[in-house]
Amino acid sequence: MKYDFDRVISRKNTDCAKWDGALSLFGDADVIPMWVADMDIPIAKPITDAIKKRADHEIYGYSLPNPKSVVDAIVTRMQKRYGWRVRPEWIIFTPGIVPALYAAVKAYTHPGDEVILQSPVYHPFWHAIKNNGCHVVNNQLVFHNGRYEMDFVHLESSFAIRHGRPPTPHRVRVMILCSPHNPVGRVWNKEELIRAGEMVIRHNAILVSDEVHSELLYHGITHIPFATISEEFEQHSITCISPGKAFNLAGLEASANIIPNPGLRKQFQEARKGILPGINVFGFVAMEAAYRYGDEWLEQFLVYLQGNYEFLFDYFEKNIPKIKIIPPEGTYLVWLDCRALGFDPVSLRSFMAKEAKVGLDEGYLFGPGGEGFMRMNIACPRSVIAEALKRIENAVKNL
Ligand SMILES: Cc1ncc(COP(=O)(O)O)c(C=O)c1O
Protein backbone atom coordinates (compact mmCIF):
# COMPACT_ATOMS: atom_id res chain seq x y z
CA MET A 1 0.00 0.00 0.00
CA LYS A 2 1.04 3.60 -0.54
CA TYR A 3 1.56 5.67 2.62
CA ASP A 4 0.92 9.40 2.87
CA PHE A 5 3.68 10.89 5.02
CA ASP A 6 2.55 14.47 4.30
CA ARG A 7 -0.53 13.95 6.47
CA VAL A 8 -0.27 16.06 9.63
CA ILE A 9 -1.62 14.29 12.70
CA SER A 10 -1.93 16.37 15.84
CA ARG A 11 -0.23 14.75 18.81
CA LYS A 12 -1.31 17.44 21.22
CA ASN A 13 -3.29 16.29 24.26
CA THR A 14 -2.08 12.70 23.93
CA ASP A 15 0.43 12.97 26.81
CA CYS A 16 3.05 13.19 24.10
CA ALA A 17 6.53 14.03 25.42
CA LYS A 18 7.49 15.91 22.27
CA TRP A 19 4.40 18.14 21.87
CA ASP A 20 2.69 18.23 25.27
CA GLY A 21 6.08 18.54 26.99
CA ALA A 22 7.09 21.54 24.85
CA LEU A 23 5.61 24.16 27.18
CA SER A 24 7.56 23.06 30.24
CA LEU A 25 10.72 22.39 28.25
CA PHE A 26 10.85 25.48 26.05
CA GLY A 27 8.58 27.83 28.01
CA ASP A 28 6.28 28.33 25.04
CA ALA A 29 3.37 26.19 23.84
CA ASP A 30 3.72 27.57 20.28
CA VAL A 31 7.16 26.12 19.75
CA ILE A 32 7.39 23.54 16.94
CA PRO A 33 9.03 20.64 18.77
CA MET A 34 11.78 18.94 16.79
CA TRP A 35 13.76 17.55 19.69
CA VAL A 36 13.14 14.05 21.13
CA ALA A 37 13.75 11.15 18.74
CA ASP A 38 10.34 9.95 17.70
CA MET A 39 8.39 10.61 14.53
CA ASP A 40 5.27 12.65 13.82
CA ILE A 41 4.51 10.03 11.18
CA PRO A 42 1.88 7.28 11.35
CA ILE A 43 3.29 3.77 11.59
CA ALA A 44 3.04 0.80 9.22
CA LYS A 45 -0.44 -0.68 8.89
CA PRO A 46 0.62 -4.29 9.62
CA ILE A 47 1.80 -3.09 13.03
CA THR A 48 -1.45 -1.34 13.97
CA ASP A 49 -3.37 -4.37 12.65
CA ALA A 50 -1.33 -6.73 14.83
CA ILE A 51 -1.79 -4.55 17.93
CA LYS A 52 -5.56 -4.31 17.35
CA LYS A 53 -5.80 -8.06 16.91
CA ARG A 54 -3.93 -8.64 20.16
CA ALA A 55 -6.06 -6.03 21.94
CA ASP A 56 -9.19 -7.91 20.88
CA HIS A 57 -8.03 -10.94 22.85
CA GLU A 58 -8.99 -9.02 26.02
CA ILE A 59 -6.49 -10.68 28.38
CA TYR A 60 -3.12 -8.98 28.81
CA GLY A 61 -1.32 -11.15 31.32
CA TYR A 62 2.41 -11.86 31.55
CA SER A 63 4.24 -12.96 28.41
CA LEU A 64 6.90 -15.60 28.09
CA PRO A 65 10.33 -13.92 28.35
CA ASN A 66 11.40 -15.18 24.91
CA PRO A 67 8.40 -15.77 22.64
CA LYS A 68 9.54 -18.08 19.85
CA SER A 69 7.84 -16.21 17.02
CA VAL A 70 9.46 -12.90 18.02
CA VAL A 71 12.87 -14.56 18.39
CA ASP A 72 12.39 -16.13 14.93
CA ALA A 73 11.51 -12.73 13.47
CA ILE A 74 14.79 -11.27 14.76
CA VAL A 75 16.87 -14.26 13.64
CA THR A 76 15.34 -14.07 10.16
CA ARG A 77 15.82 -10.30 9.94
CA MET A 78 19.49 -10.40 10.96
CA GLN A 79 20.14 -13.15 8.42
CA LYS A 80 18.30 -11.33 5.65
CA ARG A 81 19.75 -7.87 6.22
CA TYR A 82 23.31 -8.69 7.23
CA GLY A 83 23.87 -12.40 6.60
CA TRP A 84 24.33 -12.64 10.39
CA ARG A 85 23.45 -16.03 11.87
CA VAL A 86 22.06 -15.16 15.26
CA ARG A 87 21.25 -18.15 17.44
CA PRO A 88 17.91 -17.89 19.24
CA GLU A 89 19.51 -18.29 22.68
CA TRP A 90 21.68 -15.18 22.11
CA ILE A 91 18.65 -12.89 22.28
CA ILE A 92 17.61 -11.19 25.52
CA PHE A 93 14.66 -8.80 25.50
CA THR A 94 14.55 -5.56 27.49
CA PRO A 95 11.97 -2.76 27.73
CA GLY A 96 14.07 -0.26 25.77
CA ILE A 97 17.71 0.21 24.98
CA VAL A 98 18.59 2.73 27.68
CA PRO A 99 17.77 0.25 30.48
CA ALA A 100 19.83 -2.35 28.60
CA LEU A 101 22.81 0.04 28.57
CA TYR A 102 22.49 0.47 32.33
CA ALA A 103 22.31 -3.32 32.76
CA ALA A 104 25.34 -3.83 30.51
CA VAL A 105 27.50 -1.32 32.39
CA LYS A 106 26.39 -2.88 35.68
CA ALA A 107 27.10 -6.38 34.37
CA TYR A 108 30.59 -5.79 33.00
CA THR A 109 32.13 -3.29 35.41
CA HIS A 110 32.82 -2.73 39.06
CA PRO A 111 32.28 0.72 40.56
CA GLY A 112 35.35 2.80 39.83
CA ASP A 113 36.03 1.18 36.45
CA GLU A 114 36.19 3.21 33.29
CA VAL A 115 33.90 3.15 30.29
CA ILE A 116 34.63 4.75 26.93
CA LEU A 117 32.14 6.79 24.96
CA GLN A 118 32.57 9.17 22.05
CA SER A 119 31.14 12.64 22.50
CA PRO A 120 29.16 14.48 21.38
CA VAL A 121 26.90 11.50 21.99
CA TYR A 122 23.41 10.48 23.11
CA HIS A 123 23.37 11.82 26.66
CA PRO A 124 21.97 8.76 28.53
CA PHE A 125 25.30 7.02 27.75
CA TRP A 126 26.90 9.34 30.30
CA HIS A 127 24.25 8.59 32.90
CA ALA A 128 24.47 4.82 32.39
CA ILE A 129 28.18 5.00 33.19
CA LYS A 130 28.10 7.47 36.06
CA ASN A 131 25.02 6.05 37.75
CA ASN A 132 26.79 2.71 37.93
CA GLY A 133 29.67 4.33 39.79
CA CYS A 134 32.04 4.24 36.81
CA HIS A 135 34.16 6.94 35.21
CA VAL A 136 33.65 8.21 31.68
CA VAL A 137 36.65 8.14 29.38
CA ASN A 138 35.68 10.43 26.56
CA ASN A 139 37.21 9.52 23.22
CA GLN A 140 35.84 12.70 21.66
CA LEU A 141 35.05 12.53 17.96
CA VAL A 142 37.12 14.71 15.66
CA PHE A 143 35.31 17.16 13.40
CA HIS A 144 37.40 17.20 10.29
CA ASN A 145 36.47 18.82 6.97
CA GLY A 146 32.79 18.89 7.88
CA ARG A 147 32.74 15.23 8.89
CA TYR A 148 33.09 13.41 12.20
CA GLU A 149 35.74 10.74 12.64
CA MET A 150 37.04 8.59 15.46
CA ASP A 151 40.31 9.61 17.09
CA PHE A 152 42.08 6.25 17.06
CA VAL A 153 45.30 7.49 18.63
CA HIS A 154 43.37 8.79 21.61
CA LEU A 155 41.24 5.63 21.66
CA GLU A 156 44.31 3.43 21.96
CA SER A 157 45.65 5.50 24.83
CA SER A 158 42.21 5.45 26.50
CA PHE A 159 42.43 1.69 26.88
CA ALA A 160 45.77 1.84 28.69
CA ILE A 161 45.61 1.07 32.38
CA ARG A 162 45.51 4.36 34.25
CA HIS A 163 47.51 4.65 37.37
CA GLY A 164 47.26 7.22 40.07
CA ARG A 165 43.71 6.64 41.24
CA PRO A 166 44.33 4.88 44.54
CA PRO A 167 43.94 2.29 45.86
CA THR A 168 44.04 0.15 42.69
CA PRO A 169 44.53 1.05 39.07
CA HIS A 170 41.24 1.38 37.27
CA ARG A 171 40.82 0.09 33.81
CA VAL A 172 38.54 0.30 30.87
CA ARG A 173 36.08 -2.59 30.84
CA VAL A 174 33.55 -1.38 28.33
CA MET A 175 33.21 0.87 25.33
CA ILE A 176 29.75 2.07 24.32
CA LEU A 177 29.55 2.61 20.57
CA CYS A 178 26.71 4.59 19.05
CA SER A 179 26.31 2.92 15.66
CA PRO A 180 24.92 4.77 13.70
CA HIS A 181 25.90 7.76 15.74
CA ASN A 182 23.41 10.07 17.39
CA PRO A 183 23.69 13.06 17.06
CA VAL A 184 26.41 13.41 14.39
CA GLY A 185 24.76 11.02 11.90
CA ARG A 186 27.80 8.92 11.04
CA VAL A 187 27.29 5.31 9.97
CA TRP A 188 30.62 3.70 10.83
CA ASN A 189 32.31 1.94 7.94
CA LYS A 190 34.00 -1.45 8.06
CA GLU A 191 37.50 -0.06 8.46
CA GLU A 192 36.47 2.13 11.40
CA LEU A 193 34.68 -0.74 13.10
CA ILE A 194 37.67 -3.02 12.63
CA ARG A 195 40.14 -0.48 14.04
CA ALA A 196 38.00 0.22 17.10
CA GLY A 197 37.11 -3.45 17.57
CA GLU A 198 40.71 -4.64 17.41
CA MET A 199 41.56 -2.28 20.26
CA VAL A 200 38.62 -3.54 22.29
CA ILE A 201 39.75 -7.13 21.80
CA ARG A 202 43.43 -6.43 22.44
CA HIS A 203 42.54 -4.81 25.76
CA ASN A 204 40.06 -7.55 26.61
CA ALA A 205 37.18 -5.12 26.95
CA ILE A 206 33.57 -5.44 25.82
CA LEU A 207 31.91 -3.33 23.19
CA VAL A 208 28.28 -2.43 23.70
CA SER A 209 26.98 -1.49 20.27
CA ASP A 210 23.82 0.59 20.37
CA GLU A 211 22.36 -0.01 16.91
CA VAL A 212 18.93 1.48 17.47
CA HIS A 213 19.27 3.75 14.40
CA SER A 214 20.65 1.01 12.13
CA GLU A 215 17.70 0.87 9.73
CA LEU A 216 17.50 4.63 9.16
CA LEU A 217 19.96 5.13 6.34
CA TYR A 218 20.34 7.69 3.59
CA HIS A 219 20.79 6.84 -0.05
CA GLY A 220 23.73 4.53 -0.76
CA ILE A 221 24.74 3.99 2.90
CA THR A 222 25.05 0.53 4.44
CA HIS A 223 25.07 -0.31 8.13
CA ILE A 224 27.39 -3.04 9.37
CA PRO A 225 26.61 -4.55 12.77
CA PHE A 226 29.82 -4.53 14.82
CA ALA A 227 29.42 -8.20 15.74
CA THR A 228 29.36 -9.34 12.10
CA ILE A 229 33.00 -8.39 11.51
CA SER A 230 34.32 -11.67 12.94
CA GLU A 231 33.66 -14.34 15.56
CA GLU A 232 36.06 -12.56 17.90
CA PHE A 233 34.07 -9.35 17.51
CA GLU A 234 30.92 -11.34 18.24
CA GLN A 235 32.39 -12.77 21.42
CA HIS A 236 33.47 -9.36 22.71
CA SER A 237 30.25 -7.50 22.07
CA ILE A 238 26.63 -7.04 22.80
CA THR A 239 24.37 -5.56 20.13
CA CYS A 240 21.31 -3.59 21.17
CA ILE A 241 18.56 -3.38 18.56
CA SER A 242 15.00 -2.16 18.53
CA PRO A 243 12.22 -1.26 16.10
CA GLY A 244 11.67 1.85 18.25
CA LYS A 245 13.32 4.36 15.95
CA ALA A 246 12.92 2.97 12.42
CA PHE A 247 9.30 1.91 12.91
CA ASN A 248 8.34 4.70 15.32
CA LEU A 249 7.47 2.46 18.25
CA ALA A 250 9.45 4.25 20.97
CA GLY A 251 6.44 4.45 23.31
CA LEU A 252 6.12 0.66 23.30
CA GLU A 253 9.59 0.21 24.82
CA ALA A 254 10.62 -2.99 23.08
CA SER A 255 14.24 -3.86 22.43
CA ALA A 256 16.48 -6.88 22.09
CA ASN A 257 20.10 -7.51 22.98
CA ILE A 258 22.12 -10.01 21.00
CA ILE A 259 24.82 -11.51 23.22
CA PRO A 260 26.66 -14.41 21.55
CA ASN A 261 29.15 -14.95 24.41
CA PRO A 262 27.51 -17.22 27.03
CA GLY A 263 29.52 -15.71 29.89
CA LEU A 264 28.51 -12.17 28.96
CA ARG A 265 24.92 -13.33 28.57
CA LYS A 266 24.91 -14.79 32.07
CA GLN A 267 26.41 -11.62 33.56
CA PHE A 268 23.80 -9.51 31.76
CA GLN A 269 20.96 -11.66 33.08
CA GLU A 270 22.35 -11.45 36.61
CA ALA A 271 22.61 -7.66 36.37
CA ARG A 272 19.06 -7.17 35.15
CA LYS A 273 17.45 -9.65 37.55
CA GLY A 274 14.65 -8.12 39.60
CA ILE A 275 15.06 -4.59 38.26
CA LEU A 276 14.59 -4.90 34.53
CA PRO A 277 11.50 -6.73 33.29
CA GLY A 278 10.87 -8.15 29.84
CA ILE A 279 8.70 -6.59 27.18
CA ASN A 280 4.97 -5.92 27.52
CA VAL A 281 2.51 -7.85 25.35
CA PHE A 282 1.98 -5.06 22.85
CA GLY A 283 5.67 -4.38 22.54
CA PHE A 284 6.29 -7.97 21.49
CA VAL A 285 3.45 -7.93 18.99
CA ALA A 286 4.63 -4.64 17.48
CA MET A 287 8.25 -5.77 17.28
CA GLU A 288 7.35 -8.95 15.46
CA ALA A 289 5.00 -7.21 13.03
CA ALA A 290 7.58 -4.50 12.30
CA TYR A 291 10.37 -6.97 11.62
CA ARG A 292 8.24 -9.36 9.58
CA TYR A 293 5.91 -7.04 7.68
CA GLY A 294 7.17 -3.47 8.14
CA ASP A 295 9.63 -3.16 5.26
CA GLU A 296 7.17 -1.95 2.64
CA TRP A 297 6.44 1.03 4.92
CA LEU A 298 10.10 1.51 5.86
CA GLU A 299 11.24 1.65 2.22
CA GLN A 300 8.69 4.37 1.51
CA PHE A 301 9.57 6.25 4.68
CA LEU A 302 13.28 6.27 3.83
CA VAL A 303 12.51 7.85 0.45
CA TYR A 304 10.44 10.50 2.23
CA LEU A 305 13.19 11.06 4.80
CA GLN A 306 15.74 11.55 2.03
CA GLY A 307 13.39 14.14 0.50
CA ASN A 308 13.03 15.89 3.88
CA TYR A 309 16.79 16.05 4.24
CA GLU A 310 17.33 17.40 0.72
CA PHE A 311 14.62 20.02 1.24
CA LEU A 312 16.24 21.06 4.53
CA PHE A 313 19.74 21.15 3.07
CA ASP A 314 18.69 23.34 0.13
CA TYR A 315 16.75 25.67 2.39
CA PHE A 316 19.61 26.25 4.79
CA GLU A 317 22.08 26.71 1.97
CA LYS A 318 19.92 29.26 0.13
CA ASN A 319 18.25 31.10 2.98
CA ILE A 320 20.12 30.54 6.24
CA PRO A 321 23.73 30.05 5.14
CA LYS A 322 25.12 30.95 8.56
CA ILE A 323 23.85 27.59 9.84
CA LYS A 324 25.69 24.66 8.31
CA ILE A 325 24.27 21.17 8.10
CA ILE A 326 26.45 18.19 8.86
CA PRO A 327 25.24 15.74 6.17
CA PRO A 328 23.91 12.66 7.98
CA GLU A 329 24.55 9.13 6.70
CA GLY A 330 21.92 7.71 9.03
CA THR A 331 19.23 8.62 11.61
CA TYR A 332 16.51 11.23 11.18
CA LEU A 333 18.41 13.60 13.44
CA VAL A 334 20.27 16.43 11.76
CA TRP A 335 23.23 18.11 13.45
CA LEU A 336 23.34 21.81 12.78
CA ASP A 337 26.49 23.85 13.16
CA CYS A 338 25.20 27.17 14.53
CA ARG A 339 28.52 28.51 15.74
CA ALA A 340 28.60 31.30 13.17
CA LEU A 341 25.54 32.86 14.85
CA GLY A 342 27.90 33.81 17.65
CA PHE A 343 25.82 32.72 20.65
CA ASP A 344 27.09 31.03 23.76
CA PRO A 345 25.52 27.54 24.04
CA VAL A 346 22.78 28.53 26.50
CA SER A 347 21.74 31.64 24.56
CA LEU A 348 21.61 29.61 21.35
CA ARG A 349 19.00 27.29 22.83
CA SER A 350 16.98 30.22 24.08
CA PHE A 351 17.28 31.99 20.69
CA MET A 352 15.85 28.94 18.89
CA ALA A 353 13.03 28.46 21.40
CA LYS A 354 12.09 32.06 22.16
CA GLU A 355 12.92 33.95 18.95
CA ALA A 356 12.50 31.27 16.29
CA LYS A 357 9.95 29.25 18.28
CA VAL A 358 11.48 25.96 17.23
CA GLY A 359 12.32 23.42 19.93
CA LEU A 360 15.64 21.74 19.20
CA ASP A 361 18.00 19.72 21.38
CA GLU A 362 20.94 21.84 22.44
CA GLY A 363 24.28 20.48 21.36
CA TYR A 364 26.03 20.82 24.71
CA LEU A 365 23.61 18.24 26.13
CA PHE A 366 25.62 15.64 24.20
CA GLY A 367 28.90 16.51 25.89
CA PRO A 368 32.16 18.13 24.79
CA GLY A 369 32.18 19.04 21.11
CA GLY A 370 28.45 19.73 21.10
CA GLU A 371 28.66 23.41 22.08
CA GLY A 372 27.30 25.73 19.40
CA PHE A 373 25.43 22.91 17.62
CA MET A 374 21.74 22.01 17.70
CA ARG A 375 20.03 18.72 16.86
CA MET A 376 16.92 18.80 14.69
CA ASN A 377 14.54 15.87 14.27
CA ILE A 378 13.24 15.79 10.68
CA ALA A 379 10.93 12.76 10.98
CA CYS A 380 7.79 14.79 10.41
CA PRO A 381 5.64 15.97 7.50
CA ARG A 382 7.61 18.27 5.17
CA SER A 383 5.15 21.12 5.76
CA VAL A 384 6.18 21.15 9.44
CA ILE A 385 9.84 21.41 8.45
CA ALA A 386 9.01 24.22 6.02
CA GLU A 387 7.27 26.20 8.76
CA ALA A 388 10.13 25.64 11.22
CA LEU A 389 12.71 26.76 8.65
CA LYS A 390 10.74 29.90 7.86
CA ARG A 391 10.70 30.73 11.57
CA ILE A 392 14.45 30.15 11.94
CA GLU A 393 15.15 32.19 8.81
CA ASN A 394 13.13 35.16 10.13
CA ALA A 395 14.73 34.98 13.56
CA VAL A 396 18.22 34.90 12.06
CA LYS A 397 17.39 37.84 9.78
CA ASN A 398 16.21 39.86 12.80
CA LEU A 399 19.43 39.32 14.68
C1 LIG B 1 21.43 6.05 20.37
C2 LIG B 1 20.15 5.87 21.12
N1 LIG B 1 20.02 4.83 21.96
C3 LIG B 1 18.87 4.61 22.63
C4 LIG B 1 17.80 5.45 22.51
C5 LIG B 1 16.56 5.22 23.29
O1 LIG B 1 16.14 3.91 23.15
P1 LIG B 1 14.97 3.34 24.07
O2 LIG B 1 13.81 4.27 23.94
O3 LIG B 1 14.74 2.00 23.48
O4 LIG B 1 15.51 3.27 25.46
C6 LIG B 1 17.89 6.56 21.65
C7 LIG B 1 16.78 7.49 21.51
O5 LIG B 1 16.89 8.56 20.99
C8 LIG B 1 19.09 6.76 20.93
O6 LIG B 1 19.23 7.77 20.08
The ligand as an ORCA input file, in Angstrom:
! r2SCAN-3c Opt
* xyz 0 1
  C      21.427      6.055     20.367
  C      20.147      5.866     21.119
  N      20.021      4.825     21.956
  C      18.869      4.609     22.632
  C      17.801      5.448     22.505
  C      16.557      5.216     23.289
  O      16.142      3.915     23.145
  P      14.972      3.339     24.066
  O      13.810      4.272     23.943
  O      14.736      1.996     23.479
  O      15.508      3.275     25.462
  C      17.892      6.556     21.645
  C      16.780      7.492     21.510
  O      16.894      8.557     20.994
  C      19.090      6.755     20.932
  O      19.233      7.769     20.084
*
